Every structure is written in C-alpha cells, then in structure tokens.
Amino acid sequence: MAPTTWFAQSQARPGTVVQLRSHAWVIREQINEYNCQLSFDDIPPGVSWPSYACARFLVDKQGARPAVRALMRIYIQVPLEGTEAEPPLIRAQQARSEFRPREQGALEQYHDSGITPRLLDKKLDRQEPWGVVPGGFLLRLVWEIVPGERLGLGYGESMFWGLPDEERVLIREKFRVGLMYVTPSRLLW
C-alpha cells in the first residue's frame, strides 16, 4: 500500500524555501497531490516510463517587491509498487535522472504564445541517497498564475455548461483561435 504522501515535510511544508535555477520560492500551501505509482505489470516491455508522484503548490518568489505569486509543481520519482520496503540500493536501480512531463514541454514550447502561462523557473535534481528512489529525479516547475476562472474539469456539471449559449460560443471561438496557434498544421478548420 502506497503512503498517503510521497513528499517529506522538508519538501512540502508551508514556509519551506525551495531554491531553483533563478530564484528562491516560498511554499505557501499545497493544492493537490497525485500518486502515479506503477507496478511491474503496468509497464509494457521496452517502455521506460517511471513511477512518480506530483503535487502542486501555491508559492511566492522570496523577497520580491512587488510580491510575485505563482504555482509550483514538484515531480518525484517513486519506487515501483511492491518495492517500497526494499533497501535503498535496490530502489536506486530504478532511478532515472531525466524526466520531462508533457506539462513542461507545453510550458517551454508555448512560452510566448500569450495563451499559456509563462514558465518562471525550473530545476531538475537527483534524489539524495536516502530518497525514496536514490538518484531518481526530482523536478520542480514554477509558472505564472493566469487570470480567469476555471470553466470545468471535463464533461458534465461545470461552470461552462451553466453559461448562456452566447457566452459558450464566444469561449469556443477563443479556444479555437488559441488551438490553431499551438497546432496549426494538425487541424483542418
């Protein structure tokens, strides 16, 4: 059974200062956490996708005047299911030093699009010898908070579906224009 969290208090407690490439960031609160731990059966032959957990935090840039509030996601490699209690030397055999989630790719590729948040800072580290996967990746990304309201998380009840038809048409048109910007060669509009 996986732990309730993969993040040590020293990594995630409010007030913790995290030094990245460009700036130090102060964690204000944890927003969510997702456990993407895999078992040996989850991994097809020839695929090397790692087990990981990630959490999103509200952060402030340390010492910034005026204040800079942002979001930080921390990705940490976690051991494959069933190996959590193995000695560190065994868990270290699963270590991957590189990891690039789709979120990072999108933030880097569309940084000047005007329709995605700007990536403000990042840092890829390796876990310490006492980490959950010694030598495994520990990736931190910080991006700006964009104005607006979240319209929903998929199908069904959400703010979007409660809007008048005219507003939904306008939102769809803005979305189409933005989508054309980021994937113009793949769409036939």
PAGUDO-54196 format. One record per atom (N, C-alpha, C): x, y, z negated; residue in one letter. Coordinates in steps of 0.02 Angstrom, whole numbers, padded with zeros to 5 digits, always signed. Atoms other than C-alpha are relative to their C-alpha. Layout:
# residues N
XYZA...
END
This chain:
# residues 189
+00042-00059+00000M+00000+00000+00000M+00044+00062+00000M-00039-00062-00007A+00069+00170+00052A-00012+00046-00060A+00010-00048+00054P+00097+00303-00079P-00052+00052+00020P+00049-00052-00016T-00030+00444-00093T+00033+00058+00035T-00038-00051-00037T+00105+00562-00028T+00070-00025+00012T-00069+00016-00015W+00273+00541+00055W+00046+00059-00015W-00038-00061+00011F+00330+00715+00004F+00016+00009-00074F-00022-00011+00069A+00432+00741-00154A-00021+00070-00023A+00016-00066+00027Q+00384+00886-00268Q+00052+00051+00021Q-00053-00047-00019S+00552+00964-00225S-00006+00022+00073S+00011-00019-00070Q+00496+00970-00041Q-00063+00040+00010Q+00067-00024-00017A+00316+01025-00057A-00034+00042-00054A+00032-00038+00055R+00278+01113-00222R-00005+00074+00018R+00004-00073-00010P+00213+01292-00210P+00058+00035-00036P-00057-00036+00025G+00358+01411-00236G+00067-00027+00025G-00061+00030-00027T+00485+01294-00154T+00025+00042+00058T-00032-00038-00054V+00606+01389-00041V+00033-00051+00048V-00026+00045-00051V+00648+01300+00122V+00041+00041+00049V-00044-00035-00046Q+00798+01362+00221Q+00000-00035+00068Q-00001+00027-00067L+00779+01336+00408L+00056+00035+00039L-00054-00029-00041R+00888+01395+00554R+00007+00075-00011R-00004-00073-00001S+00843+01580+00549S-00018+00033-00066S+00027-00033+00059H+00754+01615+00385H-00014-00050-00055H+00024+00040+00057A+00706+01552+00214A-00075+00011-00005A+00072-00002+00004W+00521+01512+00192W-00022-00026-00068W+00026+00019+00065V+00424+01501+00029V-00068-00034+00009V+00063+00036-00005I+00288+01370+00018I-00050+00030-00048I+00054-00028+00041R+00125+01446-00046R-00052-00053-00019R+00047+00054+00015E+00008+01297-00031E+00003-00053+00055E+00005+00054-00049Q-00010+01129+00053Q-00071-00002+00025Q+00066-00001-00032I-00155+01125+00176I-00025-00071+00012I+00021+00069-00013N-00157+00941+00227N+00061-00044+00004N-00054+00049-00010E-00055+00783+00245E-00030-00060+00037E+00021+00057-00039Y-00067+00640+00369Y+00054-00055-00005Y-00044+00057+00003N+00008+00467+00350N-00004-00037+00066N-00003+00034-00064C+00060+00395+00518C+00048-00059-00005C-00044+00058+00011Q+00149+00244+00446Q-00023-00058+00044Q+00013+00057-00044L+00161+00098+00566L+00022-00065-00033L-00024+00067+00020S+00179-00088+00537S+00038-00028+00059S-00037+00033-00055F+00288-00204+00640F-00048-00018+00057F+00050+00020-00051D+00128-00260+00730D-00025+00058+00042D+00024-00059-00036D+00087-00081+00783D+00047+00021+00057D-00050-00023-00047I+00245-00062+00887I+00007-00049+00058I-00009+00045-00058P+00242-00135+01063P+00074-00012+00014P-00070+00014-00017P+00402-00217+01124P+00029+00055+00044P-00035-00051-00040G+00527-00092+01193G-00018+00071-00018G+00019-00068+00020V+00444+00058+01109V+00034+00016-00065V-00037-00019+00061S+00538+00154+00976S-00034+00058-00037S+00035-00054+00037W+00403+00269+00905W+00006-00014-00074W-00012+00013+00071P+00442+00292+00721P-00063+00009-00043P+00049-00014+00053S+00332+00286+00567S+00016+00068-00028S-00013-00065+00030Y+00310+00459+00496Y-00061+00024-00039Y+00054-00036+00033A+00206+00569+00385A+00012+00074+00015A-00008-00072-00011C+00173+00754+00412C-00050+00037-00044C+00042-00043+00042A+00100+00894+00309A+00006+00071+00025A+00001-00071-00020R+00050+01073+00348R-00005+00043-00063R-00004-00045+00057F+00088+01215+00229F-00010+00073+00021F+00001-00073-00008L+00050+01400+00213L+00064+00025-00031L-00064-00024+00023V+00217+01489+00196V+00007+00075+00011V-00019-00070-00009D+00289+01664+00179D+00075+00003+00014D-00071-00011-00014K+00454+01724+00251K+00029+00035-00061K-00028-00026+00061Q+00563+01755+00099Q+00029+00070+00010Q-00026-00068-00001G+00597+01940+00068G-00023+00044+00057G+00022-00040-00058A+00507+02001+00225A-00044+00058-00023A+00040-00060+00012R+00436+02178+00217R-00014+00032+00067R+00060+00026+00032P+00301+02187+00277P+00001-00077-00002P+00003+00072+00009A+00256+02011+00225A-00015-00036+00066A+00013+00042-00059V+00259+01876+00359V-00027-00067-00026V+00032+00063+00019R+00137+01733+00328R-00003-00044+00062R-00003+00047-00056A+00150+01578+00437A-00023-00069-00022A+00015+00070+00014L+00113+01393+00448L+00063-00041+00012L-00057+00045-00007M+00244+01258+00425M-00026-00072+00001M+00014+00072+00000R+00230+01075+00472R+00066-00035-00014R-00058+00041+00016I+00352+00952+00396I-00016-00071+00023I+00004+00070-00021Y+00377+00783+00481Y+00057-00037-00035Y-00051+00040+00033I+00468+00650+00382I-00008-00073+00023I+00003+00071-00018Q+00513+00476+00443Q-00013-00040-00063Q+00016+00044+00056V+00438+00345+00328V+00013-00072+00020V-00016+00070-00018P+00478+00159+00318P-00060-00036+00030P+00053+00042-00027L+00379+00032+00417L-00037-00033-00058L+00042+00031+00051E+00236-00041+00318E+00028-00068-00020E-00027+00063+00026G+00294-00182+00208G+00074+00003-00017G-00072-00006+00016T+00473-00118+00193T+00013+00055-00051T-00008-00056+00046E+00442+00022+00067E+00043-00017-00061E-00037+00020+00061A+00518-00078-00078A+00068-00030+00016A-00066+00027-00019E+00670-00138+00020E+00055+00048-00025E-00056-00044+00021P+00841-00072-00035P+00013+00054+00053P-00014-00054-00046P+00896+00093+00043P+00040-00021+00062P-00039+00022-00058L+01023+00004+00155L-00043-00035+00053L+00046+00033-00047I+00883-00098+00234I-00045+00052+00033I+00043-00052-00029R+00767+00052+00256R+00039+00045+00047R-00042-00043-00042A+00912+00150+00331A+00008-00029+00071A-00006+00031-00067Q+00916+00025+00477Q-00056+00025+00046Q+00055-00026-00040Q+00752+00104+00536Q+00011+00073+00021Q-00010-00072-00008A+00825+00280+00539A+00006+00020+00073A-00008-00034-00064R+00805+00389+00691R+00019+00071-00016R-00022-00068+00014S+00899+00552+00691S-00036+00052+00042S+00036-00046-00044E+00797+00628+00833E-00075-00014-00004E+00072+00006-00003F+00611+00661+00837F-00027+00065+00029F+00029-00059-00032R+00512+00780+00947R-00074-00012+00011R+00072+00010-00007P+00325+00780+00918P-00028+00045+00056P+00032-00039-00054R+00207+00845+01054R-00011+00073-00022R+00011-00067+00026E+00169+00994+00944E+00061+00045+00011E-00062-00038-00010Q+00350+01051+00952Q+00009+00016+00074Q-00007-00011-00072G+00355+01029+01140G-00046+00055+00025G+00048-00051-00021A+00198+01134+01163A+00021+00069-00026A-00020-00065+00028L+00260+01272+01046L+00060+00029+00037L-00059-00024-00036E+00426+01281+01139E-00015+00016+00073E+00014-00009-00071Q+00358+01264+01315Q-00043+00061+00014Q+00048-00054-00013Y+00219+01392+01300Y+00010+00060-00047Y-00014-00053+00049H+00305+01515+01181H-00018+00070+00024H+00014-00068-00025D+00274+01664+01295D-00066+00003+00038D+00062+00004-00038S+00102+01615+01359S-00052+00051-00022S+00051-00045+00026G+00003+01733+01249G-00063-00037-00022G+00059+00038+00020I-00119+01592+01215I+00016-00054-00052I-00020+00047+00053T-00020+01486+01093T+00040+00038-00052T-00040-00033+00052P+00062+01531+00928P+00074+00000+00019P-00073-00002-00011R+00245+01582+00933R+00035-00043-00052R-00042+00038+00046L+00371+01462+00857L+00048+00049-00032L-00041-00049+00035L+00458+01565+00724L+00066-00028-00025L-00060+00030+00028D+00585+01442+00656D-00008-00076+00003D+00001+00073+00002K+00632+01258+00653K+00066-00025-00025K-00062+00032+00021K+00760+01138+00586K-00011-00075-00003K+00000+00072+00003L+00795+00954+00611L+00058-00022-00044L-00051+00026+00046D+00887+00870+00467D-00005-00075-00002D+00002+00071+00014R+00927+00694+00416R-00012-00008-00075R+00015+00013+00071Q+00863+00622+00253Q+00064-00020-00037Q-00056+00017+00044E+00984+00603+00109E+00003-00076-00012E-00005+00073+00013P+01047+00430+00057P-00054-00027-00047P+00054+00021+00045W+00908+00425-00073W-00070+00013+00030W+00063-00014-00033G+00772+00474+00052G-00041-00064+00013G+00042+00059-00012V+00627+00360+00098V+00025-00042+00058V-00037+00035-00053V+00721+00315+00259V+00068+00036+00005V-00065-00034+00001P+00904+00362+00226P+00026+00010+00072P-00024-00017-00066G+00971+00451+00380G-00055+00013+00051G+00057-00012-00045G+00796+00464+00456G-00013+00075+00007G+00011-00071-00014F+00730+00628+00525F-00043+00034-00053F+00040-00046+00041L+00659+00772+00425L-00005+00064+00042L+00009-00056-00046L+00589+00902+00546L-00048+00050-00030L+00044-00054+00023R+00516+01071+00497R-00010+00050+00056R+00019-00050-00050L+00424+01188+00616L-00040+00054-00034L+00039-00056+00027V+00358+01361+00573V-00026+00040+00060V+00030-00038-00054W+00237+01454+00686W-00047+00053-00029W+00041-00055+00022E+00137+01613+00677E-00073-00021-00008E+00072+00010+00007I-00042+01617+00618I-00033+00045+00051I+00034-00040-00052V-00151+01673+00762V-00069+00021-00025V+00065-00023+00021P-00309+01775+00739P-00055-00043+00031P+00057+00035-00027G-00479+01697+00766G-00027-00050-00049G+00033+00050+00041E-00590+01562+00698E+00002-00068+00035E+00001+00068-00028R-00580+01375+00722R-00072-00016+00019R+00067+00012-00026L-00728+01325+00829L-00025-00072-00011L+00021+00068+00013G-00731+01141+00784G+00057-00049+00005G-00050+00053-00001L-00638+00978+00773L-00020-00057+00047L+00021+00053-00046G-00719+00881+00915G-00074+00007+00015G+00071+00000-00018Y-00895+00833+00961Y-00043-00001-00063Y+00047+00001+00056G-01047+00850+00850G-00008+00069-00031G+00013-00063+00036E-01086+00981+00722E+00065+00040-00007E-00057-00045+00008S-00966+01127+00732S-00025+00070+00014S+00017-00070-00010M-00965+01315+00741M-00017+00013+00074M+00010-00012-00072F-00953+01311+00933F-00072-00016+00021F+00065+00022-00023W-01115+01216+00958W-00057+00040-00031W+00050-00042+00031G-01208+01335+00844G-00004+00070+00031G-00002-00066-00032L-01164+01487+00952L-00053+00004+00056L+00046-00008-00057P-01285+01559+01081P+00033-00022+00065P-00026+00025-00064D-01266+01492+01259D+00048+00049+00033D-00042-00050-00034E-01192+01656+01323E+00070+00002-00030E-00066-00001+00032E-01051+01653+01194E+00039-00063+00017E-00034+00062-00018R-01012+01471+01232R+00026+00003+00072R-00023-00008-00069V-01000+01513+01418V+00063+00043+00002V-00060-00044+00002L-00876+01655+01380L+00060-00037-00028L-00055+00038+00030I-00772+01541+01269I+00027-00051+00049I-00021+00049-00050R-00768+01407+01402R+00042+00032+00056R-00037-00035-00053E-00710+01533+01533E+00070+00019-00024E-00066-00018+00027K-00569+01597+01421K+00043-00062-00007K-00037+00062+00006F-00519+01418+01386F+00024-00024+00068F-00018+00021-00068R-00519+01377+01573R+00060+00041+00025R-00055-00043-00022V-00406+01527+01610V+00065-00019-00035V-00059+00021+00037G-00285+01476+01472G+00025-00068+00022G-00019+00067-00022L-00286+01296+01528L+00033+00002+00069L-00031-00008-00067M-00247+01349+01707M+00071+00026-00007M-00067-00028+00010Y-00097+01446+01640Y+00049-00056-00020Y-00046+00050+00026V-00023+01296+01549V+00005-00062+00044V-00003+00059-00043T-00065+01161+01678T-00028+00014+00069T+00030-00019-00064P-00099+01246+01846P+00006-00054+00054P-00008+00048-00055S-00032+01106+01956S-00040-00064-00011S+00036+00062+00013R-00134+00969+01872R-00076+00007+00005R+00072-00010+00001L-00306+01047+01883L-00026+00020+00069L+00032-00020-00063L-00423+01066+02029L-00063+00038-00018L+00058-00041+00020W-00539+01210+01985W-00026+00036+00061W
END
